[in-house]
Amino acid sequence: MKDTPKHQGLRNQLAKLLEQKGITDKNVLDAIKKIPRHLFLNSSFEDFAYQDKAFPIAAGQTISQPYTVAFQSQLLEVKREHKILEIGTGSGYQTAVLCTMGAKVYTIERQNELFKITSLLLPKLGIRPKHISFGDGYKGLPQYAPFDSIIVTAGAPYIPPALMAQLKIGGKLVIPLGEEHQIMTLLVRKNESQFEKHEFGEFRFVPLLEDKN
């Protein structure tokens, strides 16, 4: 669990690269500079951890490309104490970014193997989501709703109605929509029944699957 000045230097370079690619939210960039991404990866990838690339992790999943993590985080316009629901804990890296930005994160993972690994890893790194659970992301966490925002970190064929229902009025839902290729989609809840939709180009994600594994 080593984090060295060399790692810090690589993080600073990564943040610079993300800024060049259009990430302007200073809180997002500061979080990227702070979080030891190499500790979320298999040690064989350590030398590549600060490249802007996705890598395989346990249970056939991936740790998202840093640009994707930063882009989704920026769309949420995270404020301190915001209550955020994350669908797909995965490696826990996106969780760590949101926690470092001051959000209260409720996160859910359907792969038991990943859930176990990440539940142990996050506290070791001093990252404490409000709630981390093993369950079906399509259902969300109604017992903790409503949320200021919801982030989905896997490609979904449609927007799960349960997630729309768990969003505060004025809240934002960020989700990659589509089967093969996904369009990054932002929904803003205007009132009880109306949502405003914005699209932000194509991204690639592992699929959002239903039920627990």
C-alpha positions in Angstrom: 0.0 0.0 0.0 2.8 2.4 -0.9 2.2 5.9 -2.3 5.4 7.6 -3.3 6.4 11.1 -4.5 6.9 9.5 -8.0 3.2 8.4 -7.9 2.2 12.0 -6.9 4.2 13.3 -9.8 2.4 11.0 -12.2 -1.0 12.0 -10.7 -0.2 15.7 -11.3 0.7 14.9 -14.9 -2.6 13.0 -15.3 -4.6 15.9 -13.9 -2.8 18.2 -16.4 -3.7 15.9 -19.3 -7.4 15.8 -18.2 -7.4 19.6 -18.1 -6.1 19.7 -21.6 -8.9 17.3 -22.6 -11.5 19.7 -21.3 -12.0 18.9 -17.6 -12.4 22.3 -15.9 -13.9 21.5 -12.5 -11.0 22.2 -10.0 -12.5 19.9 -7.4 -12.5 17.0 -9.8 -8.9 17.7 -10.8 -7.8 18.0 -7.1 -9.4 14.7 -6.3 -7.6 13.0 -9.3 -4.3 14.5 -7.8 -5.0 13.0 -4.4 -6.2 9.5 -5.0 -3.6 6.7 -5.4 -5.2 5.0 -8.5 -2.4 2.4 -8.6 -3.7 1.0 -5.3 -7.1 0.2 -7.0 -5.4 -1.9 -9.7 -3.7 -5.3 -9.8 0.0 -4.6 -9.0 1.0 -5.9 -12.4 -0.6 -2.7 -13.9 1.0 -0.4 -11.3 3.4 1.2 -13.9 0.5 2.1 -16.1 -2.0 3.3 -13.4 -1.6 7.0 -14.3 -2.2 6.6 -18.0 -5.6 7.7 -19.3 -6.8 4.2 -19.9 -9.2 1.6 -18.5 -7.9 -1.6 -17.1 -9.3 -5.0 -16.2 -10.2 -5.7 -12.6 -11.8 -8.7 -10.8 -15.1 -10.3 -11.9 -14.6 -9.4 -15.6 -15.1 -5.7 -14.9 -12.9 -2.7 -15.6 -11.6 0.4 -13.8 -12.8 3.3 -16.0 -10.5 5.6 -17.9 -9.6 8.6 -15.6 -11.1 11.0 -18.3 -14.4 9.1 -18.1 -14.4 9.3 -14.2 -13.5 13.0 -14.4 -16.1 13.7 -17.1 -19.0 12.0 -15.2 -17.9 13.7 -11.9 -17.9 17.1 -13.6 -21.4 16.6 -15.0 -22.7 16.0 -11.5 -21.5 19.5 -10.3 -20.7 17.9 -6.9 -21.1 20.2 -3.8 -19.9 19.3 -0.3 -22.4 17.2 1.6 -24.3 16.3 -1.6 -26.0 12.9 -1.2 -24.9 10.8 -4.2 -26.1 7.3 -5.3 -23.4 5.4 -7.3 -24.6 2.4 -9.3 -21.6 0.1 -9.9 -18.9 0.5 -7.1 -16.5 -1.5 -9.2 -12.9 -0.9 -8.1 -14.0 1.9 -5.9 -12.0 4.6 -7.7 -15.1 6.6 -8.8 -16.4 6.3 -5.2 -13.1 7.7 -3.9 -13.2 10.7 -6.3 -16.8 11.6 -5.1 -15.9 11.1 -1.4 -12.7 13.2 -1.8 -14.9 15.9 -3.4 -16.9 16.0 -0.1 -20.0 14.1 -1.2 -21.9 11.6 1.0 -21.7 8.5 -1.3 -24.2 5.6 -1.2 -22.8 2.9 -3.6 -24.1 -0.4 -4.8 -22.3 -3.3 -6.5 -23.8 -6.5 -8.0 -20.6 -8.6 -8.3 -20.0 -10.1 -4.9 -16.3 -10.7 -5.5 -15.8 -6.9 -6.2 -18.0 -5.9 -3.4 -15.9 -7.8 -0.9 -12.5 -6.5 -2.3 -13.7 -2.9 -2.5 -15.4 -2.9 1.0 -12.0 -3.8 2.5 -9.9 -1.5 0.3 -11.7 1.8 0.7 -11.4 2.1 4.6 -7.7 1.1 4.3 -7.2 4.2 2.1 -9.2 6.4 4.5 -12.2 6.6 2.1 -15.5 6.2 3.8 -18.7 6.1 1.8 -21.9 6.6 3.8 -23.1 3.2 2.6 -21.7 0.4 0.5 -23.9 -2.5 -0.5 -24.2 -5.6 -2.5 -27.3 -5.6 -4.7 -29.1 -4.8 -7.9 -28.3 -1.4 -9.3 -31.5 -1.3 -11.4 -33.4 -1.0 -8.1 -31.2 1.7 -6.5 -31.4 2.2 -2.8 -35.0 3.5 -2.1 -34.5 3.4 1.7 -31.9 6.2 1.4 -33.7 8.3 -1.3 -34.0 11.0 -2.4 -30.6 11.8 -3.8 -29.0 15.0 -5.0 -27.5 13.1 -7.8 -27.1 9.6 -9.2 -24.2 8.3 -11.2 -24.3 5.0 -13.2 -20.9 3.6 -14.1 -22.0 0.9 -16.6 -23.7 1.1 -19.9 -27.5 0.7 -19.6 -30.0 -0.1 -22.5 -32.5 2.2 -20.8 -32.8 4.5 -17.7 -34.1 2.4 -14.8 -37.4 4.0 -13.6 -36.5 3.2 -10.0 -33.4 5.5 -10.3 -35.5 8.4 -11.8 -37.9 8.0 -8.9 -35.1 8.3 -6.3 -33.8 11.6 -7.7 -34.6 14.9 -5.9 -36.3 17.7 -7.9 -33.4 19.7 -9.3 -31.2 16.6 -9.1 -29.0 15.2 -11.8 -28.7 11.6 -13.1 -25.6 10.8 -15.2 -25.8 7.5 -17.2 -24.1 6.0 -20.3 -27.1 4.9 -22.5 -26.8 2.2 -25.2 -25.9 -1.4 -25.9 -22.6 -1.6 -27.9 -21.6 2.0 -27.7 -23.0 4.4 -25.1 -24.0 8.0 -25.2 -23.2 9.9 -22.0 -26.6 11.2 -20.9 -27.5 13.7 -18.2 -31.1 13.9 -16.9 -32.1 16.9 -14.7 -35.3 16.4 -12.7 -37.5 19.5 -13.3 -40.6 18.4 -11.3 -42.4 15.3 -10.2 -42.9 14.1 -13.8 -40.6 16.1 -16.1 -36.9 15.5 -16.8 -34.6 17.5 -19.1 -32.2 15.4 -21.1 -28.7 16.4 -22.4 -26.3 14.2 -24.4 -22.5 14.3 -24.4 -21.1 12.0 -27.1 -20.0 8.4 -27.1 -18.2 6.5 -24.4 -17.6 2.8 -23.8 -18.6 1.0 -20.6 -19.1 -2.6 -19.4 -22.9 -3.4 -19.5 -25.2 -2.7 -16.5 -26.6 -6.1 -15.6 -29.7 -6.8 -13.5 -29.8 -8.9 -10.3 -26.9 -9.8 -8.0 -24.1 -12.2 -9.0 
